[in-house]
Amino acid sequence: MPSLRKTLNLPYAANDLFDLVSDVRSYPDFIKWIRAIRVSDEQTEPERWRARADAAIMFKGISERFVTNVDARRDQMSVDVDLVRGPFRRLKNAWRFAPSESGGSRVEFFIDYEFSNPLLRLVIAANADRASEIVADLFVEEAKRRYGSGAGAGSEDG
């Protein structure tokens, strides 16, 4: 039952980080095991974007697809991802963004998942904690690529 909660203090604007995380179409560009994402059922409001994301993944030679609902709320500076169907018994991912006193942002990242596929469970089991942490790290690396490398970035695990 892998889960990870991480708090990051990053030198980027909260709005920029919110935009990065809610840009699910770009995930295959920087998360190597996501081969493709198809977005459907989009609903756009002034402060909210909701959609269904169908992701094709490849990990250690195993291909799978999963579908999630994504709810990005700029007014709450939050992105929530919930499982619709796929190789997971459960999948919940949440991001919260807030400006920090240092001029950057405080980001809270949470992921909780369990694969229903026994083969995937075995492949991931040995590296479950690291795999979850890699996801957060990949977003930080993409923020550096998009917004430059600011000073004062750090993290607190929680």
Backbone torsions as a table, in degrees:
resi	resn	phi	psi	omega
1	MET	NA	68.5	-177.5
2	PRO	-65.4	136.7	170.7
3	SER	-150.2	154.9	-179.4
4	LEU	-145.6	135.3	172.0
5	ARG	-124.4	126.2	-176.3
6	LYS	-138.7	138.6	173.9
7	THR	-112.3	128.3	-178.7
8	LEU	-118.3	137.1	171.0
9	ASN	-108.5	111.0	-172.6
10	LEU	-120.6	151.2	-176.3
11	PRO	-87.0	30.1	-178.8
12	TYR	-118.6	154.5	178.7
13	ALA	-64.8	140.6	180.0
14	ALA	-57.4	-39.4	179.2
15	ASN	-62.3	-40.1	178.4
16	ASP	-64.4	-43.5	-179.5
17	LEU	-67.7	-37.8	174.5
18	PHE	-59.5	-45.0	179.1
19	ASP	-61.1	-41.7	179.2
20	LEU	-60.7	-51.7	-176.2
21	VAL	-67.9	-35.7	-178.9
22	SER	-80.1	-7.2	177.7
23	ASP	-85.4	66.5	-173.8
24	VAL	-63.2	-26.3	179.1
25	ARG	-61.8	-25.9	-177.7
26	SER	-87.2	-5.9	-176.5
27	TYR	-53.2	-42.2	179.0
28	PRO	-61.0	-19.2	178.9
29	ASP	-72.1	-23.9	-176.6
30	PHE	-135.2	-3.6	172.7
31	ILE	-112.9	102.2	-166.1
32	LYS	-61.8	-28.9	-177.9
33	TRP	-85.7	-6.2	171.3
34	ILE	-89.6	110.1	-176.3
35	ARG	-80.4	-35.3	-178.2
36	ALA	-162.7	153.6	174.1
37	ILE	-135.6	133.2	173.8
38	ARG	-115.6	125.6	-178.4
39	VAL	-102.8	134.1	178.7
40	SER	-142.4	176.2	177.2
41	ASP	51.5	39.9	-179.3
42	GLU	-70.4	137.7	173.6
43	GLN	-131.0	116.2	-177.0
44	THR	-113.1	126.8	174.8
45	GLU	-123.7	170.0	-178.4
46	PRO	-54.8	-39.1	-175.8
47	GLU	-119.4	12.9	-174.9
48	ARG	-149.0	140.4	174.5
49	TRP	-130.7	125.0	176.7
50	ARG	-124.4	144.1	179.3
51	ALA	-161.9	167.4	172.4
52	ARG	-106.2	132.1	-179.7
53	ALA	-118.0	122.9	179.1
54	ASP	-105.6	110.4	-174.6
55	ALA	-107.9	136.4	172.1
56	ALA	-104.1	123.7	-178.7
57	ILE	-120.2	155.5	174.7
58	MET	-137.8	120.2	-179.6
59	PHE	-138.4	122.3	179.4
60	LYS	51.5	40.9	177.5
61	GLY	81.6	1.9	-179.8
62	ILE	-105.4	124.8	178.4
63	SER	-100.8	138.2	177.1
64	GLU	-147.2	165.0	172.5
65	ARG	-127.9	146.3	171.5
66	PHE	-146.3	155.2	-176.9
67	VAL	-123.3	133.8	179.3
68	THR	-130.4	158.5	167.7
69	ASN	-99.5	132.7	179.7
70	VAL	-114.6	130.1	179.4
71	ASP	-126.9	103.5	-178.5
72	ALA	-105.9	116.5	-177.0
73	ARG	-117.4	103.2	179.8
74	ARG	-64.1	-36.1	-179.2
75	ASP	-63.3	-25.2	177.4
76	GLN	-107.8	-2.5	-176.9
77	MET	50.2	54.4	-177.8
78	SER	-140.1	149.0	171.8
79	VAL	-131.9	123.7	178.8
80	ASP	-119.8	137.4	-179.4
81	VAL	-126.6	127.9	-179.9
82	ASP	-128.8	144.4	-178.5
83	LEU	-69.8	135.9	169.4
84	VAL	-102.5	-54.0	176.1
85	ARG	-162.0	160.2	178.3
86	GLY	148.3	-162.6	-173.9
87	PRO	-80.4	11.8	-178.5
88	PHE	-100.9	144.7	167.3
89	ARG	-77.2	-36.5	174.9
90	ARG	-154.7	151.7	176.1
91	LEU	-154.0	123.8	177.6
92	LYS	-141.3	128.4	179.8
93	ASN	-135.7	134.9	-179.0
94	ALA	-139.8	140.3	176.4
95	TRP	-127.0	137.3	174.6
96	ARG	-131.0	136.0	-175.7
97	PHE	-125.0	137.5	176.4
98	ALA	-148.4	142.4	174.7
99	PRO	-62.4	144.9	176.6
100	SER	-107.9	163.7	-179.5
101	GLU	-63.6	-25.1	-178.6
102	SER	-77.0	-4.5	-179.2
103	GLY	98.4	-10.1	176.5
104	GLY	-96.6	-137.7	-177.4
105	SER	-140.4	153.5	170.3
106	ARG	-107.4	123.3	-177.6
107	VAL	-118.1	128.1	173.8
108	GLU	-107.4	124.5	-178.0
109	PHE	-118.6	131.9	177.7
110	PHE	-137.7	134.3	172.6
111	ILE	-140.7	137.1	178.3
112	ASP	-138.8	123.7	-177.4
113	TYR	-152.0	159.2	172.0
114	GLU	-151.2	128.5	178.3
115	PHE	-78.2	140.5	173.4
116	SER	-86.8	-26.0	178.4
117	ASN	-71.7	116.1	-177.0
118	PRO	-60.4	-34.5	179.5
119	LEU	-66.1	-45.4	177.4
120	LEU	-63.7	-39.1	177.7
121	ARG	-57.9	-43.6	179.8
122	LEU	-65.9	-44.1	-178.6
123	VAL	-63.2	-42.4	-176.6
124	ILE	-80.6	-29.5	-171.6
125	ALA	-50.9	-43.9	-177.1
126	ALA	-67.3	-25.3	-175.4
127	ASN	-125.5	24.4	-173.1
128	ALA	-58.4	-48.6	-179.0
129	ASP	-63.4	-43.9	-179.1
130	ARG	-67.1	-38.4	-179.9
131	ALA	-61.2	-42.7	179.2
132	SER	-65.6	-40.8	-179.8
133	GLU	-68.0	-34.3	178.4
134	ILE	-60.9	-38.8	179.3
135	VAL	-57.4	-50.0	178.8
136	ALA	-60.7	-43.4	-179.6
137	ASP	-62.4	-37.0	179.4
138	LEU	-64.9	-35.6	176.5
139	PHE	-68.2	-38.0	177.4
140	VAL	-63.8	-43.9	178.9
141	GLU	-62.5	-39.6	178.6
142	GLU	-67.4	-36.6	176.2
143	ALA	-61.6	-41.3	177.8
144	LYS	-61.7	-42.6	-179.6
145	ARG	-64.8	-42.9	-176.6
146	ARG	-77.2	-39.8	-168.3
147	TYR	-115.7	1.6	-179.3
148	GLY	92.4	171.7	-175.9
149	SER	-98.9	83.2	-177.7
150	GLY	-63.5	172.7	178.1
151	ALA	-99.4	154.8	172.9
152	GLY	87.0	14.1	177.9
153	ALA	-72.9	145.1	177.7
154	GLY	-163.2	177.4	178.3
155	SER	-145.1	157.0	173.3
156	GLU	-132.4	125.3	176.1
157	ASP	-85.5	143.8	-177.9
158	GLY	-144.3	NA	NA
